[in-house]
Amino acid sequence: MKTNRILALPASALLALAALASSPLLAGEIVGKVKFAGNAPPPAKVAVTKDQAVCGKVEHVEESLLVGPDKGVKNVVVNVTDPKDNKPMPACSKDPVVDQNGCKFVPRIQIVPAGQNIDIVNSDGILHNIHTRSKANGEFNKAQPKFLKTMKQKFDKPDVVSVKCDVHSWMSGYIVVAGNPYYALSDAAGTFKIADVPAGTYTLQYWHEKLGTQTRQVSVPATGSVTADFEYAAK
């Protein structure tokens, strides 16, 4: 007489199998460096015209174009525009934060999942007024006095959201709302990496707040990486 035997696996093995099942079997990386052709001007000083006691503690400079010594461009958003797997951007373990600190938005640019709450924090202890504009998500315009430390806001549709302060005109930032996980933000050296991209040919988009949007085709291998360097023309 035959009996069925159930093989019991340790918890570590079960976790490993679950991780394997959830990851693409044939996936590679897109890596690269974004550069600026020509000589970028040094960041200009920004005049602080209000709330000098708080906003004037540190020098403000124009951060819309930050180019490193080797021409690498910081804060370029690189993303796959036509993913094949319809996979959403996973939620962050903690809600992303936009901090008004020193009368500037910190970070200036960040990528957040569509539909996740964002903490808008006032670390300055003075009146700010958050004013966002975007094509897909409408407008958000709300005062944040010093006693209102944190406000919640979310954006449900993939988009680039411009963030301003109506009290301090020099304050500027961007929230990039991602609908899929295939996004990256270039670092101070201009380098980026998008991991776990299923093998295939895609349109890769480069967005920069001052240099604009460009695209190119890229073929991702089943394993390993593909290099997708890009150079913005001098303006």
MARLUM-472533 format. One record per residue (C-alpha): z, y, x; residue in one letter. Coordinates in steps of 0.2 Angstrom, whole numbers, always signed. Example, Ala and Ser with C-alpha at 12.3 -4.5 7.8 and 13.67 -1.06 7.14 Angstrom:
% residues 2
<drenro><zz>+39</zz><yy>-22</yy><xx>+62</xx><marti>A</marti></drenro>
<drenro><zz>+36</zz><yy>-5</yy><xx>+68</xx><marti>S</marti></drenro>
This chain:
% residues 235
<drenro><zz>+0</zz><yy>+0</yy><xx>+0</xx><marti>M</marti></drenro>
<drenro><zz>-5</zz><yy>+17</yy><xx>+7</xx><marti>K</marti></drenro>
<drenro><zz>+6</zz><yy>+33</yy><xx>+6</xx><marti>T</marti></drenro>
<drenro><zz>+0</zz><yy>+51</yy><xx>+8</xx><marti>N</marti></drenro>
<drenro><zz>+10</zz><yy>+59</yy><xx>+22</xx><marti>R</marti></drenro>
<drenro><zz>+12</zz><yy>+78</yy><xx>+23</xx><marti>I</marti></drenro>
<drenro><zz>+11</zz><yy>+86</yy><xx>+40</xx><marti>L</marti></drenro>
<drenro><zz>+24</zz><yy>+99</yy><xx>+42</xx><marti>A</marti></drenro>
<drenro><zz>+19</zz><yy>+114</yy><xx>+54</xx><marti>L</marti></drenro>
<drenro><zz>+31</zz><yy>+125</yy><xx>+62</xx><marti>P</marti></drenro>
<drenro><zz>+32</zz><yy>+143</yy><xx>+56</xx><marti>A</marti></drenro>
<drenro><zz>+24</zz><yy>+150</yy><xx>+72</xx><marti>S</marti></drenro>
<drenro><zz>+8</zz><yy>+139</yy><xx>+69</xx><marti>A</marti></drenro>
<drenro><zz>+7</zz><yy>+144</yy><xx>+51</xx><marti>L</marti></drenro>
<drenro><zz>+7</zz><yy>+162</yy><xx>+56</xx><marti>L</marti></drenro>
<drenro><zz>-6</zz><yy>+160</yy><xx>+69</xx><marti>A</marti></drenro>
<drenro><zz>-17</zz><yy>+151</yy><xx>+57</xx><marti>L</marti></drenro>
<drenro><zz>-15</zz><yy>+165</yy><xx>+44</xx><marti>A</marti></drenro>
<drenro><zz>-19</zz><yy>+178</yy><xx>+57</xx><marti>A</marti></drenro>
<drenro><zz>-35</zz><yy>+168</yy><xx>+62</xx><marti>L</marti></drenro>
<drenro><zz>-40</zz><yy>+167</yy><xx>+44</xx><marti>A</marti></drenro>
<drenro><zz>-38</zz><yy>+185</yy><xx>+41</xx><marti>S</marti></drenro>
<drenro><zz>-48</zz><yy>+191</yy><xx>+56</xx><marti>S</marti></drenro>
<drenro><zz>-67</zz><yy>+191</yy><xx>+58</xx><marti>P</marti></drenro>
<drenro><zz>-73</zz><yy>+175</yy><xx>+67</xx><marti>L</marti></drenro>
<drenro><zz>-88</zz><yy>+184</yy><xx>+75</xx><marti>L</marti></drenro>
<drenro><zz>-83</zz><yy>+202</yy><xx>+79</xx><marti>A</marti></drenro>
<drenro><zz>-85</zz><yy>+213</yy><xx>+94</xx><marti>G</marti></drenro>
<drenro><zz>-79</zz><yy>+231</yy><xx>+99</xx><marti>E</marti></drenro>
<drenro><zz>-88</zz><yy>+247</yy><xx>+100</xx><marti>I</marti></drenro>
<drenro><zz>-83</zz><yy>+257</yy><xx>+115</xx><marti>V</marti></drenro>
<drenro><zz>-89</zz><yy>+273</yy><xx>+122</xx><marti>G</marti></drenro>
<drenro><zz>-87</zz><yy>+291</yy><xx>+128</xx><marti>K</marti></drenro>
<drenro><zz>-92</zz><yy>+307</yy><xx>+120</xx><marti>V</marti></drenro>
<drenro><zz>-97</zz><yy>+321</yy><xx>+132</xx><marti>K</marti></drenro>
<drenro><zz>-103</zz><yy>+339</yy><xx>+131</xx><marti>F</marti></drenro>
<drenro><zz>-119</zz><yy>+344</yy><xx>+140</xx><marti>A</marti></drenro>
<drenro><zz>-117</zz><yy>+360</yy><xx>+150</xx><marti>G</marti></drenro>
<drenro><zz>-102</zz><yy>+371</yy><xx>+153</xx><marti>N</marti></drenro>
<drenro><zz>-89</zz><yy>+373</yy><xx>+139</xx><marti>A</marti></drenro>
<drenro><zz>-80</zz><yy>+390</yy><xx>+139</xx><marti>P</marti></drenro>
<drenro><zz>-62</zz><yy>+389</yy><xx>+142</xx><marti>P</marti></drenro>
<drenro><zz>-51</zz><yy>+390</yy><xx>+126</xx><marti>P</marti></drenro>
<drenro><zz>-49</zz><yy>+408</yy><xx>+120</xx><marti>A</marti></drenro>
<drenro><zz>-32</zz><yy>+415</yy><xx>+116</xx><marti>K</marti></drenro>
<drenro><zz>-27</zz><yy>+416</yy><xx>+98</xx><marti>V</marti></drenro>
<drenro><zz>-18</zz><yy>+432</yy><xx>+92</xx><marti>A</marti></drenro>
<drenro><zz>-2</zz><yy>+429</yy><xx>+83</xx><marti>V</marti></drenro>
<drenro><zz>-1</zz><yy>+442</yy><xx>+69</xx><marti>T</marti></drenro>
<drenro><zz>+13</zz><yy>+436</yy><xx>+58</xx><marti>K</marti></drenro>
<drenro><zz>+31</zz><yy>+429</yy><xx>+60</xx><marti>D</marti></drenro>
<drenro><zz>+31</zz><yy>+432</yy><xx>+79</xx><marti>Q</marti></drenro>
<drenro><zz>+49</zz><yy>+426</yy><xx>+81</xx><marti>A</marti></drenro>
<drenro><zz>+43</zz><yy>+408</yy><xx>+76</xx><marti>V</marti></drenro>
<drenro><zz>+25</zz><yy>+408</yy><xx>+79</xx><marti>C</marti></drenro>
<drenro><zz>+25</zz><yy>+418</yy><xx>+95</xx><marti>G</marti></drenro>
<drenro><zz>+37</zz><yy>+407</yy><xx>+105</xx><marti>K</marti></drenro>
<drenro><zz>+22</zz><yy>+398</yy><xx>+113</xx><marti>V</marti></drenro>
<drenro><zz>+4</zz><yy>+404</yy><xx>+117</xx><marti>E</marti></drenro>
<drenro><zz>-9</zz><yy>+399</yy><xx>+105</xx><marti>H</marti></drenro>
<drenro><zz>-27</zz><yy>+395</yy><xx>+111</xx><marti>V</marti></drenro>
<drenro><zz>-43</zz><yy>+390</yy><xx>+101</xx><marti>E</marti></drenro>
<drenro><zz>-43</zz><yy>+371</yy><xx>+100</xx><marti>E</marti></drenro>
<drenro><zz>-59</zz><yy>+369</yy><xx>+90</xx><marti>S</marti></drenro>
<drenro><zz>-68</zz><yy>+363</yy><xx>+106</xx><marti>L</marti></drenro>
<drenro><zz>-58</zz><yy>+354</yy><xx>+120</xx><marti>L</marti></drenro>
<drenro><zz>-68</zz><yy>+348</yy><xx>+134</xx><marti>V</marti></drenro>
<drenro><zz>-61</zz><yy>+339</yy><xx>+149</xx><marti>G</marti></drenro>
<drenro><zz>-65</zz><yy>+341</yy><xx>+168</xx><marti>P</marti></drenro>
<drenro><zz>-78</zz><yy>+327</yy><xx>+167</xx><marti>D</marti></drenro>
<drenro><zz>-86</zz><yy>+334</yy><xx>+151</xx><marti>K</marti></drenro>
<drenro><zz>-77</zz><yy>+322</yy><xx>+139</xx><marti>G</marti></drenro>
<drenro><zz>-74</zz><yy>+329</yy><xx>+121</xx><marti>V</marti></drenro>
<drenro><zz>-58</zz><yy>+327</yy><xx>+112</xx><marti>K</marti></drenro>
<drenro><zz>-56</zz><yy>+325</yy><xx>+94</xx><marti>N</marti></drenro>
<drenro><zz>-73</zz><yy>+317</yy><xx>+89</xx><marti>V</marti></drenro>
<drenro><zz>-72</zz><yy>+306</yy><xx>+74</xx><marti>V</marti></drenro>
<drenro><zz>-83</zz><yy>+290</yy><xx>+77</xx><marti>V</marti></drenro>
<drenro><zz>-85</zz><yy>+278</yy><xx>+63</xx><marti>N</marti></drenro>
<drenro><zz>-97</zz><yy>+265</yy><xx>+55</xx><marti>V</marti></drenro>
<drenro><zz>-105</zz><yy>+272</yy><xx>+40</xx><marti>T</marti></drenro>
<drenro><zz>-112</zz><yy>+256</yy><xx>+33</xx><marti>D</marti></drenro>
<drenro><zz>-100</zz><yy>+241</yy><xx>+35</xx><marti>P</marti></drenro>
<drenro><zz>-105</zz><yy>+225</yy><xx>+28</xx><marti>K</marti></drenro>
<drenro><zz>-88</zz><yy>+217</yy><xx>+23</xx><marti>D</marti></drenro>
<drenro><zz>-82</zz><yy>+230</yy><xx>+11</xx><marti>N</marti></drenro>
<drenro><zz>-65</zz><yy>+229</yy><xx>+20</xx><marti>K</marti></drenro>
<drenro><zz>-53</zz><yy>+244</yy><xx>+16</xx><marti>P</marti></drenro>
<drenro><zz>-44</zz><yy>+254</yy><xx>+29</xx><marti>M</marti></drenro>
<drenro><zz>-27</zz><yy>+246</yy><xx>+29</xx><marti>P</marti></drenro>
<drenro><zz>-12</zz><yy>+256</yy><xx>+25</xx><marti>A</marti></drenro>
<drenro><zz>-1</zz><yy>+263</yy><xx>+39</xx><marti>C</marti></drenro>
<drenro><zz>+17</zz><yy>+256</yy><xx>+40</xx><marti>S</marti></drenro>
<drenro><zz>+23</zz><yy>+274</yy><xx>+38</xx><marti>K</marti></drenro>
<drenro><zz>+15</zz><yy>+288</yy><xx>+29</xx><marti>D</marti></drenro>
<drenro><zz>+5</zz><yy>+299</yy><xx>+40</xx><marti>P</marti></drenro>
<drenro><zz>+12</zz><yy>+316</yy><xx>+44</xx><marti>V</marti></drenro>
<drenro><zz>+4</zz><yy>+333</yy><xx>+45</xx><marti>V</marti></drenro>
<drenro><zz>+18</zz><yy>+344</yy><xx>+54</xx><marti>D</marti></drenro>
<drenro><zz>+18</zz><yy>+363</yy><xx>+53</xx><marti>Q</marti></drenro>
<drenro><zz>+26</zz><yy>+365</yy><xx>+70</xx><marti>N</marti></drenro>
<drenro><zz>+25</zz><yy>+381</yy><xx>+80</xx><marti>G</marti></drenro>
<drenro><zz>+13</zz><yy>+388</yy><xx>+67</xx><marti>C</marti></drenro>
<drenro><zz>+0</zz><yy>+375</yy><xx>+71</xx><marti>K</marti></drenro>
<drenro><zz>-5</zz><yy>+359</yy><xx>+63</xx><marti>F</marti></drenro>
<drenro><zz>+1</zz><yy>+344</yy><xx>+73</xx><marti>V</marti></drenro>
<drenro><zz>-9</zz><yy>+334</yy><xx>+75</xx><marti>P</marti></drenro>
<drenro><zz>-24</zz><yy>+345</yy><xx>+73</xx><marti>R</marti></drenro>
<drenro><zz>-35</zz><yy>+330</yy><xx>+67</xx><marti>I</marti></drenro>
<drenro><zz>-30</zz><yy>+313</yy><xx>+61</xx><marti>Q</marti></drenro>
<drenro><zz>-38</zz><yy>+298</yy><xx>+52</xx><marti>I</marti></drenro>
<drenro><zz>-28</zz><yy>+292</yy><xx>+37</xx><marti>V</marti></drenro>
<drenro><zz>-32</zz><yy>+278</yy><xx>+24</xx><marti>P</marti></drenro>
<drenro><zz>-39</zz><yy>+283</yy><xx>+7</xx><marti>A</marti></drenro>
<drenro><zz>-26</zz><yy>+283</yy><xx>-6</xx><marti>G</marti></drenro>
<drenro><zz>-10</zz><yy>+283</yy><xx>+5</xx><marti>Q</marti></drenro>
<drenro><zz>+3</zz><yy>+297</yy><xx>+4</xx><marti>N</marti></drenro>
<drenro><zz>+3</zz><yy>+310</yy><xx>+18</xx><marti>I</marti></drenro>
<drenro><zz>+19</zz><yy>+319</yy><xx>+22</xx><marti>D</marti></drenro>
<drenro><zz>+16</zz><yy>+338</yy><xx>+24</xx><marti>I</marti></drenro>
<drenro><zz>+31</zz><yy>+343</yy><xx>+35</xx><marti>V</marti></drenro>
<drenro><zz>+37</zz><yy>+361</yy><xx>+38</xx><marti>N</marti></drenro>
<drenro><zz>+46</zz><yy>+361</yy><xx>+54</xx><marti>S</marti></drenro>
<drenro><zz>+45</zz><yy>+380</yy><xx>+56</xx><marti>D</marti></drenro>
<drenro><zz>+58</zz><yy>+385</yy><xx>+43</xx><marti>G</marti></drenro>
<drenro><zz>+47</zz><yy>+399</yy><xx>+37</xx><marti>I</marti></drenro>
<drenro><zz>+34</zz><yy>+401</yy><xx>+23</xx><marti>L</marti></drenro>
<drenro><zz>+18</zz><yy>+391</yy><xx>+24</xx><marti>H</marti></drenro>
<drenro><zz>+4</zz><yy>+388</yy><xx>+12</xx><marti>N</marti></drenro>
<drenro><zz>-6</zz><yy>+373</yy><xx>+13</xx><marti>I</marti></drenro>
<drenro><zz>-24</zz><yy>+375</yy><xx>+7</xx><marti>H</marti></drenro>
<drenro><zz>-36</zz><yy>+360</yy><xx>+8</xx><marti>T</marti></drenro>
<drenro><zz>-54</zz><yy>+360</yy><xx>+4</xx><marti>R</marti></drenro>
<drenro><zz>-66</zz><yy>+345</yy><xx>+4</xx><marti>S</marti></drenro>
<drenro><zz>-81</zz><yy>+339</yy><xx>-5</xx><marti>K</marti></drenro>
<drenro><zz>-75</zz><yy>+323</yy><xx>-13</xx><marti>A</marti></drenro>
<drenro><zz>-56</zz><yy>+326</yy><xx>-16</xx><marti>N</marti></drenro>
<drenro><zz>-55</zz><yy>+344</yy><xx>-23</xx><marti>G</marti></drenro>
<drenro><zz>-43</zz><yy>+357</yy><xx>-18</xx><marti>E</marti></drenro>
<drenro><zz>-25</zz><yy>+357</yy><xx>-14</xx><marti>F</marti></drenro>
<drenro><zz>-16</zz><yy>+374</yy><xx>-13</xx><marti>N</marti></drenro>
<drenro><zz>+3</zz><yy>+375</yy><xx>-13</xx><marti>K</marti></drenro>
<drenro><zz>+16</zz><yy>+386</yy><xx>-5</xx><marti>A</marti></drenro>
<drenro><zz>+29</zz><yy>+377</yy><xx>+6</xx><marti>Q</marti></drenro>
<drenro><zz>+44</zz><yy>+389</yy><xx>+8</xx><marti>P</marti></drenro>
<drenro><zz>+57</zz><yy>+385</yy><xx>+22</xx><marti>K</marti></drenro>
<drenro><zz>+69</zz><yy>+375</yy><xx>+10</xx><marti>F</marti></drenro>
<drenro><zz>+55</zz><yy>+363</yy><xx>+6</xx><marti>L</marti></drenro>
<drenro><zz>+55</zz><yy>+352</yy><xx>+21</xx><marti>K</marti></drenro>
<drenro><zz>+42</zz><yy>+339</yy><xx>+15</xx><marti>T</marti></drenro>
<drenro><zz>+28</zz><yy>+338</yy><xx>+2</xx><marti>M</marti></drenro>
<drenro><zz>+18</zz><yy>+323</yy><xx>-3</xx><marti>K</marti></drenro>
<drenro><zz>-1</zz><yy>+323</yy><xx>-5</xx><marti>Q</marti></drenro>
<drenro><zz>-14</zz><yy>+310</yy><xx>-5</xx><marti>K</marti></drenro>
<drenro><zz>-33</zz><yy>+309</yy><xx>-5</xx><marti>F</marti></drenro>
<drenro><zz>-42</zz><yy>+295</yy><xx>-14</xx><marti>D</marti></drenro>
<drenro><zz>-60</zz><yy>+296</yy><xx>-8</xx><marti>K</marti></drenro>
<drenro><zz>-67</zz><yy>+295</yy><xx>+10</xx><marti>P</marti></drenro>
<drenro><zz>-70</zz><yy>+313</yy><xx>+16</xx><marti>D</marti></drenro>
<drenro><zz>-67</zz><yy>+326</yy><xx>+29</xx><marti>V</marti></drenro>
<drenro><zz>-53</zz><yy>+337</yy><xx>+22</xx><marti>V</marti></drenro>
<drenro><zz>-51</zz><yy>+355</yy><xx>+30</xx><marti>S</marti></drenro>
<drenro><zz>-33</zz><yy>+361</yy><xx>+31</xx><marti>V</marti></drenro>
<drenro><zz>-28</zz><yy>+379</yy><xx>+32</xx><marti>K</marti></drenro>
<drenro><zz>-13</zz><yy>+390</yy><xx>+30</xx><marti>C</marti></drenro>
<drenro><zz>-15</zz><yy>+405</yy><xx>+19</xx><marti>D</marti></drenro>
<drenro><zz>+0</zz><yy>+413</yy><xx>+27</xx><marti>V</marti></drenro>
<drenro><zz>-6</zz><yy>+411</yy><xx>+45</xx><marti>H</marti></drenro>
<drenro><zz>-24</zz><yy>+413</yy><xx>+46</xx><marti>S</marti></drenro>
<drenro><zz>-26</zz><yy>+405</yy><xx>+63</xx><marti>W</marti></drenro>
<drenro><zz>-19</zz><yy>+388</yy><xx>+58</xx><marti>M</marti></drenro>
<drenro><zz>-33</zz><yy>+375</yy><xx>+56</xx><marti>S</marti></drenro>
<drenro><zz>-34</zz><yy>+356</yy><xx>+55</xx><marti>G</marti></drenro>
<drenro><zz>-43</zz><yy>+341</yy><xx>+48</xx><marti>Y</marti></drenro>
<drenro><zz>-38</zz><yy>+326</yy><xx>+39</xx><marti>I</marti></drenro>
<drenro><zz>-51</zz><yy>+312</yy><xx>+40</xx><marti>V</marti></drenro>
<drenro><zz>-49</zz><yy>+300</yy><xx>+25</xx><marti>V</marti></drenro>
<drenro><zz>-56</zz><yy>+283</yy><xx>+29</xx><marti>A</marti></drenro>
<drenro><zz>-63</zz><yy>+270</yy><xx>+17</xx><marti>G</marti></drenro>
<drenro><zz>-64</zz><yy>+257</yy><xx>+30</xx><marti>N</marti></drenro>
<drenro><zz>-56</zz><yy>+252</yy><xx>+46</xx><marti>P</marti></drenro>
<drenro><zz>-70</zz><yy>+256</yy><xx>+58</xx><marti>Y</marti></drenro>
<drenro><zz>-65</zz><yy>+273</yy><xx>+63</xx><marti>Y</marti></drenro>
<drenro><zz>-59</zz><yy>+280</yy><xx>+80</xx><marti>A</marti></drenro>
<drenro><zz>-54</zz><yy>+297</yy><xx>+87</xx><marti>L</marti></drenro>
<drenro><zz>-59</zz><yy>+301</yy><xx>+104</xx><marti>S</marti></drenro>
<drenro><zz>-45</zz><yy>+305</yy><xx>+117</xx><marti>D</marti></drenro>
<drenro><zz>-43</zz><yy>+319</yy><xx>+129</xx><marti>A</marti></drenro>
<drenro><zz>-56</zz><yy>+310</yy><xx>+141</xx><marti>A</marti></drenro>
<drenro><zz>-68</zz><yy>+308</yy><xx>+126</xx><marti>G</marti></drenro>
<drenro><zz>-66</zz><yy>+289</yy><xx>+126</xx><marti>T</marti></drenro>
<drenro><zz>-65</zz><yy>+279</yy><xx>+110</xx><marti>F</marti></drenro>
<drenro><zz>-64</zz><yy>+261</yy><xx>+104</xx><marti>K</marti></drenro>
<drenro><zz>-67</zz><yy>+253</yy><xx>+87</xx><marti>I</marti></drenro>
<drenro><zz>-61</zz><yy>+235</yy><xx>+87</xx><marti>A</marti></drenro>
<drenro><zz>-64</zz><yy>+219</yy><xx>+76</xx><marti>D</marti></drenro>
<drenro><zz>-81</zz><yy>+225</yy><xx>+70</xx><marti>V</marti></drenro>
<drenro><zz>-91</zz><yy>+210</yy><xx>+62</xx><marti>P</marti></drenro>
<drenro><zz>-107</zz><yy>+206</yy><xx>+72</xx><marti>A</marti></drenro>
<drenro><zz>-122</zz><yy>+216</yy><xx>+66</xx><marti>G</marti></drenro>
<drenro><zz>-132</zz><yy>+232</yy><xx>+67</xx><marti>T</marti></drenro>
<drenro><zz>-124</zz><yy>+248</yy><xx>+60</xx><marti>Y</marti></drenro>
<drenro><zz>-126</zz><yy>+266</yy><xx>+59</xx><marti>T</marti></drenro>
<drenro><zz>-113</zz><yy>+275</yy><xx>+70</xx><marti>L</marti></drenro>
<drenro><zz>-108</zz><yy>+292</yy><xx>+66</xx><marti>Q</marti></drenro>
<drenro><zz>-100</zz><yy>+306</yy><xx>+77</xx><marti>Y</marti></drenro>
<drenro><zz>-92</zz><yy>+320</yy><xx>+69</xx><marti>W</marti></drenro>
<drenro><zz>-84</zz><yy>+335</yy><xx>+78</xx><marti>H</marti></drenro>
<drenro><zz>-77</zz><yy>+351</yy><xx>+69</xx><marti>E</marti></drenro>
<drenro><zz>-88</zz><yy>+363</yy><xx>+79</xx><marti>K</marti></drenro>
<drenro><zz>-102</zz><yy>+352</yy><xx>+87</xx><marti>L</marti></drenro>
<drenro><zz>-107</zz><yy>+344</yy><xx>+70</xx><marti>G</marti></drenro>
<drenro><zz>-112</zz><yy>+327</yy><xx>+65</xx><marti>T</marti></drenro>
<drenro><zz>-124</zz><yy>+315</yy><xx>+74</xx><marti>Q</marti></drenro>
<drenro><zz>-129</zz><yy>+297</yy><xx>+71</xx><marti>T</marti></drenro>
<drenro><zz>-136</zz><yy>+282</yy><xx>+81</xx><marti>R</marti></drenro>
<drenro><zz>-139</zz><yy>+264</yy><xx>+78</xx><marti>Q</marti></drenro>
<drenro><zz>-128</zz><yy>+251</yy><xx>+87</xx><marti>V</marti></drenro>
<drenro><zz>-129</zz><yy>+232</yy><xx>+87</xx><marti>S</marti></drenro>
<drenro><zz>-112</zz><yy>+224</yy><xx>+89</xx><marti>V</marti></drenro>
<drenro><zz>-111</zz><yy>+207</yy><xx>+97</xx><marti>P</marti></drenro>
<drenro><zz>-102</zz><yy>+192</yy><xx>+91</xx><marti>A</marti></drenro>
<drenro><zz>-90</zz><yy>+193</yy><xx>+105</xx><marti>T</marti></drenro>
<drenro><zz>-87</zz><yy>+206</yy><xx>+118</xx><marti>G</marti></drenro>
<drenro><zz>-91</zz><yy>+225</yy><xx>+117</xx><marti>S</marti></drenro>
<drenro><zz>-106</zz><yy>+236</yy><xx>+115</xx><marti>V</marti></drenro>
<drenro><zz>-106</zz><yy>+253</yy><xx>+123</xx><marti>T</marti></drenro>
<drenro><zz>-111</zz><yy>+268</yy><xx>+112</xx><marti>A</marti></drenro>
<drenro><zz>-109</zz><yy>+284</yy><xx>+123</xx><marti>D</marti></drenro>
<drenro><zz>-115</zz><yy>+300</yy><xx>+116</xx><marti>F</marti></drenro>
<drenro><zz>-118</zz><yy>+318</yy><xx>+122</xx><marti>E</marti></drenro>
<drenro><zz>-118</zz><yy>+333</yy><xx>+112</xx><marti>Y</marti></drenro>
<drenro><zz>-130</zz><yy>+347</yy><xx>+117</xx><marti>A</marti></drenro>
<drenro><zz>-122</zz><yy>+363</yy><xx>+122</xx><marti>A</marti></drenro>
<drenro><zz>-122</zz><yy>+377</yy><xx>+109</xx><marti>K</marti></drenro>
